[in-house]
Every structure is written in structure tokens, then in C-alpha cells.
Amino acid sequence: MTFKTIKSICFSCFALLLIFYPSKIDALSPDWVAVPKSQYGEQLWDKNSVQKNKDGSIRVFSKFIPKSTTDITQDILYTMDVNCSENSFRDVAVGAKEFNEFKNQDSDWKDPNGDKLILGIIDQVCTFGN
């Protein structure tokens, strides 16, 4: 074999590797943090997703895992904003298979109304993000 043939084979193998090797681009693996469980299930939030919004609130990905899961009751993925000064939240988007599948049309700030899981998210995210 000539040098030119070897060079061509190596280049072809490298090109195939680049094409077929899956690469993650600009994505951090989630670092899930659990809040205290409730009778309904478990809520987690992702430390690597925390970001400050222009209005001072904090955006975070969270995941609700129901106590019992079926085809109907599955994990629910939320993109939520947390307002630390008002102790309130809003769900920006929701999904079952991935984040932001469905944008929330009702983007009003809500009181957690004693929800132990949401209060846990607000408390931990505000402590972490500030």
C-alpha cells in the first residue's frame, strides 16, 4: 500500500467516526437534588440548570416523581421560575419526555399554598441561587 492509500483510509475512518459518534454539545449532566418527600411523591431540582432571570427570579428544571407510576401517572418535568422575595413560583413549561415540551399559557406567579414539595424547591433553590 502506498502512503496515499493509507492516508485516504485513515481520513475516511476519521470522517465516519465524526459522523456516527454521538456527541453532547453544550449540555451538562443533571445534578438532581431531592426535597423532602410528600404523600404524593418526590420532587427533584437540577443544580446545573439554575439561572438568574432579568427580573431577579431564578429559573430551574424540576422533576416530579409520583408515589405510584403507571402509563397515566409518569414523571413530570417542569421548567419553573422561583421568586425568592415573594416566596412564589410559576411553571413556564412542562413535559413528560423532555423539558419544555409544552409552554404554559398561564404564566402568573402562584403561591405554593402549603405544597410541601414546591416549598422545598423554593427554599433550596433560593438558598443555592443567592
C-alpha positions in Angstrom: 0.0 0.0 0.0 1.1 3.5 -0.7 1.2 6.4 1.7 -1.6 8.0 -0.3 -3.9 4.9 0.2 -3.2 4.7 3.9 -3.8 8.4 4.3 -7.1 8.1 2.4 -8.2 5.1 4.6 -7.4 7.0 7.8 -9.2 10.1 6.6 -12.3 8.0 5.7 -12.3 6.3 9.1 -12.0 9.6 10.9 -14.8 11.1 8.8 -17.1 8.1 9.7 -16.2 8.4 13.3 -17.2 12.1 13.3 -20.4 11.4 11.6 -21.6 8.4 13.6 -20.2 9.1 17.0 -22.8 10.9 19.1 -21.5 13.9 20.9 -23.1 16.1 23.5 -23.0 19.7 22.7 -23.1 22.4 25.4 -25.0 20.2 27.8 -24.2 19.4 31.4 -25.5 16.2 33.0 -28.2 16.9 35.5 -27.3 17.2 39.2 -30.6 16.3 40.8 -31.3 17.4 44.4 -34.3 16.0 46.3 -36.5 18.0 48.5 -38.3 16.2 51.4 -40.9 13.7 50.1 -44.6 14.2 50.5 -47.6 11.7 50.5 -47.9 12.3 46.7 -44.4 11.6 45.7 -40.9 13.2 45.3 -39.7 16.4 43.7 -36.1 17.0 42.4 -34.4 20.1 41.0 -31.3 20.3 38.8 -28.4 22.3 40.2 -26.9 22.6 36.8 -30.0 24.2 35.3 -30.2 27.2 37.8 -30.0 30.6 36.1 -31.0 34.1 37.1 -33.7 35.8 35.1 -33.6 39.5 34.3 -36.4 40.2 36.8 -34.3 38.7 39.6 -36.2 35.4 39.8 -34.5 32.1 39.3 -35.2 29.6 36.6 -34.7 25.9 37.3 -35.6 22.5 35.9 -37.5 20.2 38.3 -39.0 16.7 38.1 -42.0 15.3 40.0 -42.0 11.6 40.6 -45.4 10.4 41.7 -45.6 7.8 44.5 -47.1 5.3 42.2 -46.3 5.4 38.5 -48.4 4.0 35.7 -48.8 4.8 32.0 -51.0 7.7 33.1 -49.1 8.9 36.1 -45.5 9.3 35.0 -42.6 11.6 35.9 -43.5 15.2 35.1 -40.7 17.6 34.0 -41.1 21.3 34.8 -39.3 24.5 33.8 -40.1 26.8 36.7 -39.3 30.3 37.8 -38.9 30.9 41.6 -39.4 34.4 43.1 -37.4 34.2 46.3 -38.5 37.6 47.7 -42.2 36.8 47.2 -41.9 33.1 48.0 -43.8 32.3 44.8 -43.4 30.3 41.6 -44.6 29.9 38.1 -44.4 26.9 35.8 -43.0 28.2 32.5 -43.2 24.9 30.6 -44.0 21.2 31.3 -43.1 17.9 29.7 -43.2 14.1 30.1 -40.3 13.0 27.9 -38.3 16.2 27.8 -38.2 19.7 29.3 -40.2 22.5 27.5 -42.5 20.2 25.5 -45.5 22.4 26.3 -45.3 26.1 27.1 -47.6 27.1 30.0 -50.2 29.6 28.8 -50.8 30.8 32.4 -47.6 32.4 33.5 -48.9 34.1 36.6 -47.0 33.9 39.8 -48.6 31.4 42.2 -48.5 30.9 46.0 -47.3 27.4 46.9 -50.4 27.2 49.1 -48.7 24.9 51.6 -47.5 22.4 49.0 -44.5 20.7 50.8 -42.7 19.8 47.5 -42.9 23.3 46.0 -42.0 25.0 49.3 -38.9 22.6 49.4 -38.0 23.7 45.8 -38.3 27.4 46.6 -36.3 27.1 49.8 -33.5 25.1 48.4 -33.2 26.9 45.0 -33.3 30.3 46.8 -30.6 29.2 49.2 -28.5 27.8 46.3 -29.1 30.6 43.8 -28.5 33.6 46.1 
